[in-house]
Amino acid sequence: MRNVDRNEERAIGRSGIGLVFGFCIGAGVAVQGRINGALGVRLADGIAAATISFATGSLALLVAFLLSPALRAGVAEVRAAVSGGRLAPWQLLGGLCGAFFVAAQGLTIAAIGVTAFTVAVVAGQLLSSLVVDRLGLAPNGRTPITAWRIFAAALGIAGVVLSVGGGSAPATVATGVPDIPALLIVLPALAGIGLAWQQAINGRVGATGGPFAATLINFAVGLTALLLLDLHTLSDTGLPDEFPTNPRLYTGGLIGVAFIALASVTVGLIGVLLLGLTSVAGQLVTAVLLDAVDAKLSPLAIASCVIVLGAVVVASRAGR
């Protein structure tokens, strides 16, 4: 009986740590988004800003790889796992999902608005998380789809819809209804689906070679994809006229290294759905705090935080 109680206490403790980590990941995503967004405005090219972010993160990881025997051993362990069949080659491609997310931003936001993009991404991510957890793609194993988990995902989506209330999508003159081509909604939804799969497979790689080995591989794959995309773009537009000199605009990649590594650990503690919900909650709460500093606090934003935090509670209780 005591052993059962101790095991339950350990499981609760692991879940608690995972929830805190997930919230911190969301906070990092929010801060990185502001930094990369500002860099994109200065460059007039959001994809170029994301490429620079991936490049600075990759450079930091390359330096760490050269200096850290533990990181080199982790990468070697991942290579051995692929050779031995313990990891499939496609499980190393999580960075493609990050690159696709950035491309979807650049291709769709101007046409559909931030509101529709955000809702489509979060809806895709949370609904996909249910399936990914059910398939057991993350290191924590299979988690069945239940009514409570579906309700938690729906509640999380509702919270995000409320947070972006007011809308920014274009509307038809005659009806005032957003006139959004279906394909342009599908792209961010697919990007959200990809985020859930990315978290799961990065977790598998991290469980094999360690979180920073998973992060290094993620950044290398994502940077390669973005460079190919940027080369195509630059052939038409050329390089930016000038690059910003403010060093803070180049810290987004370092923040990305931190939260990608942390996510590869966290997904094994709480699963993909809870990681998605807690990171969304972290993003919303951090955005509220940043808006409060800028004296732009919105009651709807506060209410959305409460709703998403409620979704976290529902999902965490549903898993017990």
Summary of the structure (lengths in Angstrom):
residues: 320
radius of gyration: 19.8
end to end distance: 17.9
largest distance: 69.2
contacts: 1139
relative contact order: 0.20
helix: 82%
strand: 1%
